[in-house]
Amino acid sequence: MRKRVTDACARALACCGFTRRRHGILLQPEFGWLDLGLSDDDDTSVVADPVVGVRHKPVEKILVATAGWDEPVACVTLPVGRTWTFTAGDVDAVAQELTEAVVVLGQPFIDRWADWPALTREIGTLAHESTRHFLLPAVALAGGDRSRAQTLVRAEVARLAGRQDGYAVAYRDFARRLNRLAEGGT
């Protein structure tokens, strides 16, 4: 059923340039990103809780190389704000309703934050807390500010001093890779 829902949404969202990527992810050619947020409600229905986002390929490339994130990576995201339940009988009609919400609520968000100068000015307030310490240095490095990127990772590494939990270990690994990239290595 998930495949059927994803296919129906991809057909409906083709009007906005979205194409199917994988596992409920749809992309526009340059910046747009959409995670349908699919979950099985029961054996006969699937619930979509979509989130739109904005990709910037230089940032994505840095995060894939340094943090090990899977692409596509959205720099900033916005939940569309409601859920849609798909049942076997009304997949196309529900996909059309979802598309209308993405066009009205999501596309202006994508258009606004696709603007690189606007994103770099506001990224500190836009970045989700769970990804902020990865995203801010990656955006700085993608924008050519190696010093700021390195300062940001140094500050987070210092804050994590003595911690051995999964986040701390992963962040220190990210910091080493980002510093190496900032210095011109790979």
C-alpha positions as a Markdown table, in Angstrom:
| # | Residue | x | y | z |
|---|---|---|---|---|
| 1 | Met | 0.0 | 0.0 | 0.0 |
| 2 | Arg | 2.9 | 2.4 | 0.7 |
| 3 | Lys | 4.2 | 2.1 | -2.8 |
| 4 | Arg | 0.7 | 2.8 | -4.2 |
| 5 | Val | 0.4 | 5.9 | -2.0 |
| 6 | Thr | 3.9 | 7.1 | -2.9 |
| 7 | Asp | 3.2 | 6.6 | -6.6 |
| 8 | Ala | -0.2 | 8.4 | -6.4 |
| 9 | Cys | 1.5 | 11.3 | -4.6 |
| 10 | Ala | 4.3 | 11.5 | -7.1 |
| 11 | Arg | 1.8 | 11.6 | -9.9 |
| 12 | Ala | -0.2 | 14.4 | -8.2 |
| 13 | Leu | 2.9 | 16.4 | -7.2 |
| 14 | Ala | 4.4 | 16.2 | -10.7 |
| 15 | Cys | 2.6 | 19.5 | -11.4 |
| 16 | Cys | 5.1 | 21.1 | -9.0 |
| 17 | Gly | 8.1 | 19.4 | -10.4 |
| 18 | Phe | 8.4 | 16.7 | -7.7 |
| 19 | Thr | 9.6 | 13.3 | -8.7 |
| 20 | Arg | 9.8 | 10.1 | -6.7 |
| 21 | Arg | 13.2 | 9.4 | -5.0 |
| 22 | Arg | 12.9 | 6.6 | -2.5 |
| 23 | His | 11.0 | 5.5 | 0.6 |
| 24 | Gly | 8.4 | 8.2 | 0.4 |
| 25 | Ile | 10.9 | 11.0 | -0.5 |
| 26 | Leu | 10.1 | 13.2 | -3.4 |
| 27 | Leu | 12.4 | 15.9 | -4.8 |
| 28 | Gln | 12.1 | 18.9 | -7.1 |
| 29 | Pro | 15.0 | 19.5 | -9.5 |
| 30 | Glu | 17.0 | 22.0 | -7.5 |
| 31 | Phe | 15.8 | 22.7 | -3.9 |
| 32 | Gly | 12.5 | 21.1 | -3.0 |
| 33 | Trp | 12.4 | 18.1 | -0.7 |
| 34 | Leu | 9.3 | 16.3 | 0.5 |
| 35 | Asp | 9.1 | 13.4 | 3.0 |
| 36 | Leu | 5.6 | 12.0 | 2.9 |
| 37 | Gly | 6.1 | 10.6 | 6.4 |
| 38 | Leu | 4.3 | 7.4 | 5.6 |
| 39 | Ser | 3.2 | 5.0 | 8.4 |
| 40 | Asp | 0.9 | 2.0 | 8.3 |
| 41 | Asp | -2.3 | 2.8 | 10.2 |
| 42 | Asp | -3.5 | -0.8 | 9.9 |
| 43 | Asp | -3.6 | -3.5 | 7.3 |
| 44 | Thr | -5.9 | -1.4 | 5.0 |
| 45 | Ser | -4.6 | 2.1 | 5.3 |
| 46 | Val | -1.5 | 4.3 | 5.3 |
| 47 | Val | -1.1 | 7.6 | 7.0 |
| 48 | Ala | 0.9 | 10.5 | 5.5 |
| 49 | Asp | 2.4 | 13.2 | 7.8 |
| 50 | Pro | 4.3 | 15.2 | 5.2 |
| 51 | Val | 7.3 | 17.5 | 5.8 |
| 52 | Val | 8.6 | 19.8 | 3.2 |
| 53 | Gly | 12.2 | 20.9 | 3.1 |
| 54 | Val | 14.9 | 22.7 | 1.2 |
| 55 | Arg | 18.1 | 21.2 | -0.1 |
| 56 | His | 21.3 | 23.0 | -0.9 |
| 57 | Lys | 23.6 | 20.6 | -2.7 |
| 58 | Pro | 26.9 | 21.9 | -1.4 |
| 59 | Val | 25.6 | 21.5 | 2.2 |
| 60 | Glu | 24.2 | 18.1 | 1.4 |
| 61 | Lys | 27.6 | 17.0 | -0.1 |
| 62 | Ile | 29.4 | 18.2 | 3.1 |
| 63 | Leu | 27.0 | 16.4 | 5.5 |
| 64 | Val | 27.1 | 13.2 | 3.5 |
| 65 | Ala | 31.0 | 13.2 | 3.5 |
| 66 | Thr | 31.5 | 14.3 | 7.1 |
| 67 | Ala | 28.5 | 13.2 | 9.1 |
| 68 | Gly | 27.7 | 10.1 | 7.1 |
| 69 | Trp | 24.1 | 11.2 | 6.4 |
| 70 | Asp | 22.2 | 9.7 | 3.5 |
| 71 | Glu | 21.3 | 12.0 | 0.7 |
| 72 | Pro | 19.0 | 13.7 | 0.0 |
| 73 | Val | 19.5 | 16.1 | 3.0 |
| 74 | Ala | 17.1 | 19.0 | 3.7 |
| 75 | Cys | 18.8 | 21.9 | 5.4 |
| 76 | Val | 15.5 | 23.2 | 6.8 |
| 77 | Thr | 12.1 | 21.5 | 7.1 |
| 78 | Leu | 8.5 | 22.4 | 7.9 |
| 79 | Pro | 5.8 | 20.0 | 8.8 |
| 80 | Val | 2.8 | 20.6 | 6.5 |
| 81 | Gly | 0.7 | 20.5 | 9.6 |
| 82 | Arg | -1.8 | 17.7 | 9.2 |
| 83 | Thr | -2.1 | 14.1 | 8.3 |
| 84 | Trp | -3.9 | 12.3 | 5.5 |
| 85 | Thr | -5.2 | 8.7 | 5.7 |
| 86 | Phe | -5.1 | 6.7 | 2.5 |
| 87 | Thr | -7.4 | 3.7 | 2.1 |
| 88 | Ala | -7.5 | 1.4 | -0.9 |
| 89 | Gly | -10.5 | 3.1 | -2.4 |
| 90 | Asp | -9.5 | 6.7 | -2.5 |
| 91 | Val | -5.7 | 6.9 | -2.9 |
| 92 | Asp | -5.8 | 9.4 | -5.9 |
| 93 | Ala | -8.3 | 11.7 | -4.3 |
| 94 | Val | -6.4 | 11.9 | -1.1 |
| 95 | Ala | -3.1 | 12.4 | -2.9 |
| 96 | Gln | -4.7 | 15.4 | -4.7 |
| 97 | Glu | -5.7 | 16.9 | -1.3 |
| 98 | Leu | -2.2 | 16.4 | 0.0 |
| 99 | Thr | -0.8 | 18.1 | -3.1 |
| 100 | Glu | -3.0 | 21.1 | -2.6 |
| 101 | Ala | -1.6 | 21.6 | 0.9 |
| 102 | Val | 2.0 | 21.2 | -0.3 |
| 103 | Val | 1.4 | 23.8 | -2.9 |
| 104 | Val | -0.3 | 26.3 | -0.6 |
| 105 | Leu | 1.8 | 25.7 | 2.6 |
| 106 | Gly | 5.0 | 24.0 | 1.5 |
| 107 | Gln | 6.0 | 25.6 | -1.8 |
| 108 | Pro | 6.3 | 29.2 | -0.3 |
| 109 | Phe | 8.6 | 27.7 | 2.4 |
| 110 | Ile | 10.7 | 26.0 | -0.2 |
| 111 | Asp | 10.9 | 29.2 | -2.4 |
| 112 | Arg | 11.8 | 31.3 | 0.6 |
| 113 | Trp | 14.6 | 29.2 | 1.9 |
| 114 | Ala | 16.0 | 28.2 | -1.5 |
| 115 | Asp | 17.5 | 31.7 | -1.5 |
| 116 | Trp | 21.1 | 31.0 | -0.2 |
| 117 | Pro | 21.7 | 34.5 | 1.3 |
| 118 | Ala | 18.4 | 34.3 | 3.2 |
| 119 | Leu | 19.2 | 30.8 | 4.4 |
| 120 | Thr | 22.7 | 31.7 | 5.6 |
| 121 | Arg | 21.4 | 34.8 | 7.5 |
| 122 | Glu | 18.6 | 32.8 | 9.3 |
| 123 | Ile | 20.0 | 29.3 | 9.6 |
| 124 | Gly | 20.7 | 29.7 | 13.3 |
| 125 | Thr | 17.0 | 30.2 | 14.1 |
| 126 | Leu | 15.8 | 27.8 | 11.4 |
| 127 | Ala | 17.9 | 24.7 | 12.2 |
| 128 | His | 16.2 | 22.0 | 14.3 |
| 129 | Glu | 17.9 | 21.5 | 17.6 |
| 130 | Ser | 18.7 | 17.9 | 16.8 |
| 131 | Thr | 20.7 | 18.8 | 13.7 |
| 132 | Arg | 21.9 | 22.4 | 14.5 |
| 133 | His | 25.5 | 21.5 | 15.5 |
| 134 | Phe | 26.0 | 19.6 | 12.3 |
| 135 | Leu | 24.1 | 22.0 | 10.0 |
| 136 | Leu | 25.6 | 25.3 | 11.0 |
| 137 | Pro | 29.2 | 24.4 | 10.4 |
| 138 | Ala | 28.3 | 22.7 | 7.1 |
| 139 | Val | 26.4 | 25.8 | 5.9 |
| 140 | Ala | 29.4 | 28.0 | 7.0 |
| 141 | Leu | 31.8 | 25.8 | 5.1 |
| 142 | Ala | 29.6 | 25.6 | 2.0 |
| 143 | Gly | 29.5 | 29.4 | 2.1 |
| 144 | Gly | 33.3 | 29.6 | 2.1 |
| 145 | Asp | 33.7 | 30.5 | 5.8 |
| 146 | Arg | 36.1 | 27.8 | 6.9 |
| 147 | Ser | 37.1 | 29.7 | 10.1 |
| 148 | Arg | 33.5 | 29.9 | 11.3 |
| 149 | Ala | 32.9 | 26.3 | 10.5 |
| 150 | Gln | 35.9 | 25.2 | 12.5 |
| 151 | Thr | 35.0 | 27.6 | 15.4 |
| 152 | Leu | 31.5 | 26.1 | 15.6 |
| 153 | Val | 32.7 | 22.5 | 15.7 |
| 154 | Arg | 35.4 | 23.3 | 18.2 |
| 155 | Ala | 32.8 | 24.9 | 20.5 |
| 156 | Glu | 30.5 | 21.8 | 20.3 |
| 157 | Val | 33.5 | 19.4 | 20.8 |
| 158 | Ala | 34.5 | 21.4 | 23.9 |
| 159 | Arg | 30.9 | 21.2 | 25.2 |
| 160 | Leu | 30.9 | 17.4 | 24.8 |
| 161 | Ala | 34.3 | 17.0 | 26.6 |
| 162 | Gly | 34.3 | 13.8 | 28.7 |
| 163 | Arg | 31.1 | 12.4 | 27.2 |
| 164 | Gln | 31.1 | 9.0 | 25.5 |
| 165 | Asp | 27.5 | 8.6 | 24.5 |
| 166 | Gly | 26.6 | 8.0 | 20.8 |
| 167 | Tyr | 26.0 | 11.6 | 20.0 |
| 168 | Ala | 29.3 | 12.7 | 21.4 |
| 169 | Val | 31.3 | 10.0 | 19.6 |
| 170 | Ala | 29.5 | 10.7 | 16.3 |
| 171 | Tyr | 30.0 | 14.5 | 16.7 |
| 172 | Arg | 33.7 | 14.2 | 17.3 |
| 173 | Asp | 34.0 | 12.0 | 14.2 |
| 174 | Phe | 32.1 | 14.6 | 12.2 |
| 175 | Ala | 34.3 | 17.4 | 13.6 |
| 176 | Arg | 37.5 | 15.5 | 12.5 |
| 177 | Arg | 36.1 | 15.0 | 9.0 |
| 178 | Leu | 34.8 | 18.5 | 8.7 |
| 179 | Asn | 38.1 | 20.0 | 9.8 |
| 180 | Arg | 40.0 | 17.8 | 7.4 |
| 181 | Leu | 37.6 | 18.9 | 4.6 |
| 182 | Ala | 38.0 | 22.6 | 5.6 |
| 183 | Glu | 41.7 | 22.3 | 5.4 |
| 184 | Gly | 41.4 | 21.0 | 1.8 |
| 185 | Gly | 41.6 | 17.3 | 2.5 |
| 186 | Thr | 39.0 | 14.6 | 1.9 |
